[in-house]
Amino acid sequence: MRDWTDTADAYARSFARLCAGTVPHILDRAPTTGRALDAGTGTGTVAAALAESGWNVEGVDAAADMVRHARAAHPGVTFTAASLPDLPFASGRFDLTVANFVVNHVPKPRAAVAELARVTAPGGCVIVTIWPSAPISPMNTLWNEVMARVGATPAREQRLPAADDFARTPDGLPSLLTEGGLVDAAAAEISWDFAIPADDLWHGVEAGIATVGAAYRAQDDEGRAAMRRAFDELTGGGILTLPSTAIIAAATRH
């Protein structure tokens, strides 16, 4: 997704709750408290969790709407509008820098990682998460079934040029961090069960969030109604529980 304008409230109600599944794993890998940056903070979930753990936290996001939402939801944390790879901080400012599902969204992942490294103090820690390229997740299987049932045209996938892309695997992510100037990079797959009311998840689709949201927005009124009917038929409403897997990596600023 490239344009997050005016999606913060819908994102907080839907896909932000999915992305929050990594929070315990980020906290487990974080060092002792100090100054922390949450880059691409979205609605501020990771920043708030770090603050509750004793960190002095700042969060940044490219979307002003996300910053507005984060400030309202977490008044004890400082949030600023800024984006990778141009962060408004001095080199070495933070003891911990986190990017939760961010480097898989930026057009220049290596430049983004280099900037995360730049603002991290020598000996400090950088933690990033991404979605793996395979296998297909239960959530994406659900979206594929929704679109297949109604013959919806998927949104065109926007892939990075080969020279800018990286392998979305437990080996590829540490390599990206190393290329960005970090050392001792190590990654692991992490899993959790994502539980959410079906209506809340669909709210994110209607807002145009994620690939399925773009596909939904690309349909006419009849196609959109058909997608919603297919979603209801497949899920039955109520609470959905979707097993989810991500890749988390931590590295050190030399």
C-alpha positions in Angstrom: 0.0 0.0 0.0 1.4 3.4 -1.0 -1.2 5.9 0.2 -2.3 5.7 3.8 -4.1 9.1 3.8 -7.2 9.1 6.1 -7.0 5.4 6.9 -5.8 5.6 10.5 -9.1 4.9 12.3 -9.9 2.0 10.0 -6.4 0.7 10.3 -6.5 0.8 14.1 -9.7 -1.1 14.0 -8.5 -3.8 11.6 -5.0 -4.5 10.3 -3.1 -2.7 13.1 -4.4 -5.4 15.5 -2.8 -8.0 13.2 0.6 -6.1 13.2 0.4 -5.9 17.0 1.1 -9.6 17.2 4.8 -9.0 17.0 4.9 -6.7 20.1 5.8 -9.4 22.7 8.6 -10.6 20.4 10.0 -7.1 19.9 10.0 -6.5 23.7 11.8 -9.8 24.2 14.6 -8.8 21.9 14.9 -5.2 23.1 17.9 -4.4 25.4 17.7 -2.5 28.6 15.8 0.8 28.6 17.0 4.0 27.1 15.9 6.1 24.1 13.9 4.3 21.5 12.5 5.2 18.1 9.5 3.5 16.5 9.9 4.2 12.7 6.7 3.9 10.7 4.8 3.8 14.0 1.3 3.7 12.4 -1.2 4.1 15.2 1.5 3.9 17.8 1.1 0.4 19.1 4.8 -0.6 19.3 5.8 2.9 20.6 3.2 2.6 23.4 4.3 -0.9 24.4 8.0 0.3 24.6 6.9 3.3 26.7 5.1 1.0 29.1 8.2 -1.0 29.4 10.2 2.0 30.5 11.7 3.3 27.3 11.8 7.0 26.4 10.1 6.7 23.0 9.6 8.8 19.9 7.4 7.6 17.0 7.4 8.8 13.4 5.1 8.1 10.5 4.8 9.4 7.0 1.0 9.8 7.2 -0.2 12.8 9.1 -3.5 10.9 9.9 -1.5 8.1 11.6 0.4 10.7 13.7 -2.9 12.3 14.7 -4.3 9.0 15.8 -1.2 7.9 17.6 -1.0 11.2 19.6 -4.7 10.9 20.6 -4.4 7.3 21.6 -1.0 7.5 23.4 -0.6 11.0 24.8 2.5 10.1 26.8 4.6 9.4 23.7 6.0 11.9 21.3 4.9 11.4 17.7 6.2 13.3 14.6 5.5 13.2 10.9 8.6 11.9 9.1 9.5 9.0 6.9 12.4 6.7 5.9 15.0 7.3 4.6 15.1 10.9 5.8 14.6 11.0 9.6 14.9 14.3 11.4 17.3 13.0 14.1 21.0 13.3 14.8 23.2 10.3 14.2 23.3 7.9 17.2 20.3 9.4 19.0 18.6 6.2 19.9 19.7 3.1 21.9 16.9 1.1 20.2 15.3 1.6 16.8 12.3 -0.5 15.7 10.6 -0.7 12.3 7.5 -3.0 12.5 6.4 -4.0 9.0 8.0 -1.0 7.4 11.0 -2.0 5.3 8.7 -4.2 3.2 6.7 -1.1 2.3 9.4 1.4 1.4 10.7 1.8 -2.2 14.4 1.7 -1.1 14.7 -0.9 1.7 18.5 -0.7 1.8 18.4 3.1 2.2 15.8 2.7 4.9 17.9 0.3 6.9 21.0 2.5 6.5 18.9 5.3 8.0 17.8 3.1 10.9 21.4 2.3 11.5 22.5 6.0 11.3 20.1 7.2 14.0 21.1 4.2 16.3 23.9 4.7 18.8 27.0 2.5 18.5 26.3 -0.7 20.3 22.6 0.0 20.0 20.0 -2.4 18.6 17.8 -2.3 15.5 14.7 -4.6 15.3 12.7 -5.0 12.2 9.8 -7.2 11.1 8.3 -8.2 7.7 5.8 -10.6 6.3 7.4 -13.7 4.7 7.0 -14.3 1.0 5.9 -17.9 1.5 3.9 -19.8 2.4 0.7 -17.9 1.7 -1.0 -17.0 5.0 -4.5 -18.1 6.1 -5.6 -14.5 5.8 -4.4 -14.1 2.3 -6.0 -17.5 1.5 -9.2 -16.0 2.7 -8.9 -12.9 0.5 -8.0 -15.0 -2.5 -11.1 -17.1 -1.9 -13.3 -14.0 -1.6 -12.1 -12.7 -4.9 -12.2 -16.0 -6.7 -15.9 -16.5 -5.6 -17.0 -13.3 -7.3 -14.5 -13.2 -10.1 -13.0 -9.9 -8.8 -10.0 -8.5 -10.5 -7.1 -8.4 -8.1 -5.3 -5.1 -7.8 -2.0 -5.0 -9.7 0.8 -6.0 -7.3 3.5 -3.3 -7.1 6.8 -5.1 -6.9 10.2 -3.4 -6.4 12.8 -3.5 -9.1 15.1 -6.5 -8.7 18.0 -4.2 -7.7 16.0 -2.7 -4.8 14.2 -5.8 -3.6 15.3 -8.4 -1.0 14.4 -11.9 -0.1 11.5 -11.9 2.3 12.9 -14.9 4.2 14.7 -15.6 7.6 18.0 -15.5 5.6 17.1 -12.6 3.4 16.2 -10.1 6.1 19.5 -10.4 8.0 21.3 -9.9 4.7 19.4 -6.7 4.2 20.4 -5.5 7.7 24.0 -6.3 7.0 24.0 -4.5 3.7 22.6 -1.5 5.5 25.6 -1.3 7.8 24.5 -3.4 10.8 26.3 -6.4 12.4 25.4 -9.6 14.2 22.0 -9.7 12.4 19.9 -12.7 13.2 16.3 -13.6 12.3 13.5 -16.0 13.3 10.0 -16.8 12.3 7.4 -16.0 14.9 3.8 -17.1 15.0 0.6 -16.1 16.8 -3.2 -16.5 16.4 -4.8 -13.3 15.2 -8.4 -13.0 16.6 -10.7 -10.2 15.4 -14.4 -9.7 14.8 -15.2 -10.2 11.2 -16.9 -6.8 10.8 -13.8 -5.1 12.2 -11.5 -6.8 9.7 -13.9 -6.0 6.8 -13.8 -2.3 7.9 -10.2 -2.2 6.9 -11.0 -3.6 3.5 -13.7 -1.0 2.9 -11.0 1.7 3.7 -8.8 0.3 0.9 -6.1 -1.1 3.2 -3.8 -3.8 2.0 -3.9 -5.6 -1.4 -7.5 -6.8 -0.8 -8.6 -3.3 0.1 -7.2 -2.0 -3.2 -9.0 -4.8 -5.0 -12.2 -3.9 -3.3 -11.8 -0.3 -4.2 -11.2 -1.3 -7.9 -14.7 -2.9 -8.2 -17.9 -1.2 -9.1 -20.8 -1.1 -6.5 -22.0 -4.5 -7.6 -18.6 -6.1 -7.3 -18.0 -4.6 -3.9 -21.3 -5.9 -2.6 -20.5 -9.4 -4.0 -17.1 -9.4 -2.2 -18.8 -8.6 1.1 -21.4 -11.4 0.6 -18.5 -13.8 -0.2 -16.6 -12.7 2.9 -19.7 -13.2 5.1 -20.3 -16.7 3.6 -16.7 -17.7 4.1 -16.4 -16.4 7.6 -19.9 -16.7 9.0 -19.4 -13.5 11.0 -18.4 -13.6 14.7 -14.8 -13.8 15.8 -12.2 -14.9 13.2 -9.0 -16.6 14.4 -6.3 -16.6 11.7 -2.8 -18.1 12.4 -0.2 -15.6 11.4 3.5 -15.7 10.8 6.1 -13.0 10.5 9.9 -12.7 10.3 11.7 -10.7 13.0 15.3 -9.7 12.9 17.6 -7.9 15.3 21.0 -6.4 14.6 23.6 -4.2 16.2 25.0 -0.8 15.2 28.8 -1.3 15.0 
